[in-house]
Amino acid sequence: MPNRIHLSIAHLSGKETKYIQEAFDTNWVTTAGANLDAFEKDLETFLNPARSRESEKCCALALNSGTAAIHLALILLGVERGDEVICQSFTYTASTNPVYYLGAKPVFVDSEPDTWNMSPDFLEQAIQDRIKETGKKPKAIIAVHLYGMPAEMDGILQIAEKYEIPVLEDAAEALGSMYKGIHCGTFGEIAALSFNGNKIITTSGGGALLSKNEEYVRQARFLATQARDLAPHYQHSHVGYNYRMSNVLAGIGRGQMEVLSQRVAQRRKNNQFYRKHLSGMEGITFQTEPSSDFFSNYWLTALRVDPAKTGGVTREDLRLALEAANIESRPLWKPMHLQPVFADCPYCGDGTSDGLFENGLCLPSASLLTERDLGRVVEVIGCELRTKS
Ligand SMILES: *Cc1c(COP(=O)(O)O)cnc(C)c1O
């Protein structure tokens, strides 16, 4: 059996151990220390344009997961029991779960066919529907840049502004992606990043909350460290959380930040390779930047298989053929409005994400894949398409 080709795995630079060692040498091994400060600074330097004014700069707070960042962001945006929160339906469940943690209810909005992300039209329709039905505006809008593809941010922000509802940007998959030359993660009132093991860079597990509003970041730091009042005797006026990142893991993040741009280039190169060899095949279409306004980190290369044009070959045929060759691929995320756990939540859309789920496949996209690995993937897919057609 040839070596296993993975969908997306950690790709360390070798620089991480130096920073981890520093944490050990100085005995800063818990949730404060130089690595945390420097990692947050690295993120801010990467995300903020070089000449941006102080008041327009995004601040970063390192946390122990992206899910924690979304949870804290919803608290800061005032989401409470009984509220409704609009959420892109086509996403990973971690975008939505924190809405439930707060006793609020998600309202799912479908994707549009270009970016596969939130449709601004269905967003507006959902807001109007909810106001009509409940007499109350949804408290927040969770927009996602899925697989690294920036969402139609102009359209989404315009509607958010019109109805005065804050946008929480789930940029967990989109570090390094840009919309109109501006980094994903800097558009929303608050944004979340993830450094889970399968993301474009990792801290083994971790996340970050981003905001231009320093007060949000200050409050998030307070809540993430058990919400201790300024008193020597551990007094608490708020319910807190244990969500801060460890200084040891922030050391991994510092090493990873040194190669982030390289990682983006490598993932984009994977994408180009697949496009070059598979675009010509009947019935195969890729998730594609709709115009030069969009720059995806192509965290995962995702495609659609149209069985009507492939002579009946489905995405599941391709997935099984790849698996038989010891290659990991994965169906696209099952939309939240189709998930049993969220079955009773409102949904607004036309089934675009249902179709993506039914016919979509993510190809191996790790940044450490070689051209030989990618060649094996293309070979298996080509072979499967040719035998059936
Ligand atoms: C990974 C991911 C998250 C959650 O991040 P964790 O660090 O795993 O908690 C949230 N949203 C999306 C879209 C993700 O892909």
The ligand as an SDF file (V2000), in Angstrom:
LIG
                    3D

 15 15  0  0  0  0  0  0  0  0999 V2000
  -12.2030   24.9070   12.8830 C   0  0  0  0  0  0  0  0  0  0  0  0
  -13.3700   25.7670   12.8020 C   0  0  0  0  0  0  0  0  0  0  0  0
  -13.9130   26.3910   13.9290 C   0  0  0  0  0  0  0  0  0  0  0  0
  -13.5310   26.0740   15.3370 C   0  0  0  0  0  0  0  0  0  0  0  0
  -12.2460   26.1490   15.6930 O   0  0  0  0  0  0  0  0  0  0  0  0
  -11.6500   25.2410   16.8730 P   0  0  0  0  0  0  0  0  0  0  0  0
  -10.3270   25.8680   17.0960 O   0  0  0  0  0  0  0  0  0  0  0  0
  -11.5670   23.8360   16.3480 O   0  0  0  0  0  0  0  0  0  0  0  0
  -12.5440   25.3490   18.0540 O   0  0  0  0  0  0  0  0  0  0  0  0
  -14.9720   27.2660   13.7470 C   0  0  0  0  0  0  0  0  0  0  0  0
  -15.4840   27.5060   12.5370 N   0  0  0  0  0  0  0  0  0  0  0  0
  -15.0060   26.9230   11.4330 C   0  0  0  0  0  0  0  0  0  0  0  0
  -15.6190   27.2620   10.1140 C   0  0  0  0  0  0  0  0  0  0  0  0
  -13.9520   26.0140   11.5170 C   0  0  0  0  0  0  0  0  0  0  0  0
  -13.5120   25.4070   10.4170 O   0  0  0  0  0  0  0  0  0  0  0  0
  1  2  1  0
  2  3  1  0
  2 14  2  0
  3  4  1  0
  3 10  2  0
  4  5  1  0
  5  6  1  0
  6  7  2  0
  6  8  1  0
  6  9  1  0
 10 11  1  0
 11 12  2  0
 12 13  1  0
 12 14  1  0
 14 15  1  0
M  END
$$$$
